[in-house]
Amino acid sequence: GSHGGALFIAMELVEGRTLRDWLDEERTEAEVLAVFEQVGKGLSAAHAAGIVHGDVKPANVLLGDDGRARVTDFGLARSGGDDIAGRADLTEGASVVLDGRIVGTPAYMAPEQLAGAAATPSSDQYAFCVALVEALTGTRPFSADSLEDLVAEAPERRWTAPTGWPRARAQALARGLANTPDGRFGSMEALLDALRVQPRAHRPVAIGFGLAAGVAALAMAIAGQPEPCRAGDTLAAETWNDARRHQLQQRFSAEASALADGTMAELTRTLDDWRVRWTGRHREQCLAERDGGDAQVALATQTCLRRQRREVDALLDAFSRGGPSTVARVPEALAALPLPEACDGTEAALSSSEAAALDGFEEGMAQARAALATGDYAEAESSSSRMLAQAARAEHDASRAQAALALGEAELRLGRYDEAERTTLDALWAARRAGDEPTAALAWLQRAAIAGTSGRDTFTEEACQHAAAVASRLGRPRVEARIHNALGVLYTNLGRYDEAKRELDAALRLRTEVHGPDHSEVARTLTNLGNLARSRGDLLAARRYHERARAIDRARLGEDHPNEARHLHNLARLTLLEGDAKRAEQLYLEALRRKEKALGAQHPEAGLTHNSLGLLYAHIGDAERARRHYRRAIDLLSPSRPRDADVARDNLDRLASTKPENTTAAHRVAPAPAPSRPSAALRPSVVPAAPVMPLSASKAPPPPSVAPAPKPRPPAPKPPPVAPPPVGGSYMPGQAWD
């Protein structure tokens, strides 16, 4: 304030001590977490007021005798890209000083601060996590021998929680300690939501800290205040809670006991994270509206968040009704969960008349999407057809685009490709009319999938280019990764290996950034890189990619998940090319056993491995066993995957046309001609792929009215010289996952 023309600062006299001094005594986990909850709330309140602390550490927190924590020292200046190496030591009392300005304490500074960037709410979040790990364990999460080493190692370091920690707490702190701001929580409040777990009973935390540094001005009282904008906590808890987790655990155990543990671990990990992110985004928007934010943006964001919660609700309901095949699909469905951060307030709000005409549309679309995600394509077709009719009556193009896109996918999955093309084109035009670019990008990806499944490679590539041009304007890395991944698969099939490597590397980079390095989406792209390396004849690199992908899925999903069988299938193919037919046979048979255990002996996935076993036995001259496996493949694939059944049928016909005395030679000396029909098993089942043009391309050309007619496929690339591949169009499992 001011008095008599002079400025003054009023400060609270706090009877107490610093958090550093308080932690010198033995404290329980519950006590530590309770105090840091107060510290986090204080930082959250400061961030909401537009204030960044910049030097969060225990010495800058006062803990009063009344039990209230006060975050202090808000007066630090910010650095502007200066080189800090060598200018400070690593003790808590040592601060970095540049041009007379204090800019932080290195031991608590985020990597971007150490690189010279200004402090942000995200760097405050990072420092808070460093301090909390230190308080709970007695040591900071990262150490170095010198400041120079700390700066050099910062971009690459990763923190792993101590054994026995509650999973939610470990995941929350690991995320808060991410190397980049994008990897952290969207707000301090979201981090605090993730940390609110029941602590284990009063286990002492033994800590021995050094001397505290002096503390300065501008204390902020942070306890005892009402907490606004907490409704999102209740709403998210209605969707994902312990009761629902228990219900799904029981269902998974009853329907697919071999998959239950790994699948539930993945479900819990993903939904815990989704709940924290959804709650954080809901609170961010609520606080922005309270502070006078745009009402239309607030309404659009709330509508988006409500729709996402309904979609997650519907998906969990579908999980609770499904059988073994549904349980096996859980990880893939979870990878496509809507991101709360995508609710940015840009979608157009409905008028009152539109809202009345579209009553129930969100619920119907949530059911349709859940049916698609769990493989119930008949239900998906029925639900999306009803929603498309409702949207058409309402003359609402954005809703029509969403419903048509879902219906087109159902038709594609049901093998009705001409209908799927027409419906998806309708979705594209409706999205363009509505200015809905995200849906337009997805429609182009779906047209690419339809063309790819039908063997129309030229149009597949063109459709991916359109999708890339739209996606470049959206900043949606998950969509961009799908584009890159699918084009990598397409170029592999066409023998354009350098382009394939470029696209798959881009997909791997994006998926690693979005999901982390140990996610099943990363394993998919690694599998495709393995298939590419195999096609180029680099069998050593192919094995490295496939083994790495397998290790990710085994750690994440368990060895009984069907993904393990798919990886074994890939390794069997590779082993055969390496010349070890006996070991390849063992791997194929183990893959088949695991598929039948997880999915049932009648599942079409088993048919794919039967086809490959037929190829192997034909390759070694055992015509009778080859014939038996081809016939079994045809029986299993014909009802739901007729194009894959055609591949097995071609292989059986070719076997019958080979003279018995020449069987061994025919299959060992040279590969037979490609199948007469385009092989769906050789193609990505949903070609959402990557662009030929850079993702910065500015404008997509207008969509053609119909896809071009199929063109003759180019000749297949020559096989690697190490060993001839088996006859026919053998299944490439990794290429069918997208």
BELDA-V381990 format. One line per field, one symbol per residue. ss: DSSP state (2 for helix, 1 for strand, 0 for the rest). psi: psi as a letter, one per 20 degrees, with the letter a starting at -180 (. if undefined). burial: b if it has 16 or more other ideal C-beta (glycine too) atoms within 10 Angstrom, else e. A space follows every 10 residues. Layout:
BEGIN
ss->???
psi->???
burial->???
END
This chain:
BEGIN
ss->0110011000 0000011122 2220001122 2222222222 2222222200 0000000222 1111000011 1000000000 0000000000 0000011100 1111022200 2222000000 2222222222 2222222000 0000002222 2222220000 0000002222 2222220000 2220000222 2222200000 0001100000 0000000001 1000000000 2222222220 0222222222 2222202222 2222222222 2222222222 2222222222 0000222222 2222222222 2222222222 2002222222 2222200002 2200000000 0222222000 2222222222 2220002222 2222222222 2222002222 2222222222 2220002222 2222222222 2222002222 2222222222 2220002222 2222222222 2000002222 2222222222 2222002222 2222222222 2222200002 2222222222 2222200022 2222222222 2222222000 0222222222 2222222000 2222222222 2222222220 0002222222 2222222222 0022222222 2222222200 0222222222 2222222002 2222222220 0000000002 2200000010 0000000000 0000000000 0000000000 0000000000 00222200
psi->aqpkjqqqpp qpopobrqhg ghihqpqrgg gghgghgggh hghghghhjj ppfilprhik pporijipqp prljjprqrl jqoipjjraj rhipqppplj ppjrohijqq hhghijqqqr hhhggghghg hggghhiiqq hqrqhrhghg ghigiiqqpp qqpiqpgggg hghhghjqhq hhiaqirhhh ghghimqoqq olpqoppnqa qqrqqaalqo pjrjqqorlj hhggghhhgo rhghggghgg ghhhhmhhig ghghgggggg hggggggggg hggghghhgh jkrphggggg ghgghggghh ggghghghhi irbhhgghig gghhhjqqph hinjjiqpqq rhhghghkpi gggghggghh gghjjmhghg ggghgghggg hghilohghh ggghggghgg hghjjnhggh ggghhggggg gghiknhghg ghgghhhhgg gghjjmhghg gghhgggghg hhihlnhggh ggggghhggg hghijmhghg ggghgggggg hghgirikqh hghghhghhg hghghijnhg hghggghggg hghghhirii qhhghhghgg hggghghijn hghggggghh ggghghghiq ijqhhhhhhg ghhggghhhj jnhghggghg hgggghhghi mhhhhhghgg hgghghippg ijggghihgq qrqqqhqpoh iiqphnkoar qgqqijqhpp qqpqhqqqqq qpqqqqqqrq ihqqrrqanq pnghiih.
burial->eeeeeeeeee eeebebebbb bbbbeebebe bbbebbbbbb bbbbbbbbee ebbbbbbbbb bbbbeeebbb bbbbebbbbe eeebbeebeb ebeebbebee ebbbbbbbbb bbbbebbebb bbbbbbbbbb bbbbbbeeee bbebeebeeb beebeeeebe beeebeebbb bbbbbbbbbe beebbbbbbb bbbbbeeebe eeeebebebe ebbebeeebb bbbeeeeebe ebbeebeebb eeebbeebbe bbbebbebbb bbbbebbbeb bbbbbbbbbb bbbbbbbbbe eeeeeebbbb bbbbbebbbb bbbbbbebbe ebebbbbbbb bbbbbebbbb ebbebebeeb eeebeebbee bbbbbbbbbb bbbbbbbebb bbbbbbbbeb bbebebbbbb bbbbbbbbbb bbbeeebebb bebbbbbbbb bbebebbbbb bbbbbbbbbb bbbbbbbebb bbbbbbbbbb bbeeebbbbb bbbbbbbbbb bbbbebbebb bbbbebbbeb bbebbeeebb bbbbbbbbbb bbbbbbbbbe ebbebbbbbb ebbbebbbbb bbbbbbbbbb bbbbbbbbee beebbebbeb bbebbbbbbe eebbbbbbbb bbbbbbbbbb bbbeebbebb ebbbebbbeb bebbbbbbbb bbebbeebee eebbebbeee bbeebeebbb bbbbbbbbbb bbeebebeeb eebeeebeee eeeeebeebb eebbbbbbbb bbbbbbbb
END
